[in-house]
Amino acid sequence: MLAEEQSRLSNYQRSVSTTRYRNAIAAKVSRYWQRSPATRDNFDCLVRVDQMPGGEVISAKVTRSCGSAALDRSVEAAVRKASPLPMPENPDIFERAIEFRFRPDA
């Protein structure tokens, strides 16, 4: 039973660390994103990023649209400008290909 509890705790801690990591990436991308005057206030999208160890962005692609092609392109450009992306607190959870939710007003 103790091993089972330790495993659950470890999985929970990993999940929390992964969420923090993705949120840190989204926050940095938000700082580089340029809002167009025509952009609606509330939207979100999913973005897949391929990166090198160290966070250098290789590619960025919106996998669930923000609502328009122009908006999708602006988010992809912000990801490239935000390179290198933040590193996770726990290096074991680094992902070369990572998907995160982008919500500029979050």
Rosetta blueprint (number, residue, H / E / L):
1 M L
2 L H
3 A H
4 E H
5 E H
6 Q H
7 S H
8 R H
9 L H
10 S H
11 N H
12 Y H
13 Q H
14 R H
15 S H
16 V H
17 S H
18 T H
19 T H
20 R H
21 Y H
22 R H
23 N H
24 A H
25 I H
26 A H
27 A H
28 K H
29 V H
30 S H
31 R H
32 Y H
33 W L
34 Q L
35 R L
36 S L
37 P L
38 A L
39 T L
40 R L
41 D L
42 N L
43 F L
44 D L
45 C E
46 L E
47 V E
48 R E
49 V E
50 D E
51 Q E
52 M L
53 P L
54 G L
55 G L
56 E L
57 V E
58 I E
59 S E
60 A E
61 K E
62 V E
63 T E
64 R E
65 S L
66 C L
67 G L
68 S L
69 A H
70 A H
71 L H
72 D H
73 R H
74 S H
75 V H
76 E H
77 A H
78 A H
79 V H
80 R H
81 K H
82 A L
83 S L
84 P L
85 L L
86 P L
87 M L
88 P L
89 E L
90 N L
91 P H
92 D H
93 I H
94 F L
95 E L
96 R L
97 A E
98 I E
99 E E
100 F E
101 R E
102 F E
103 R L
104 P L
105 D L
106 A L
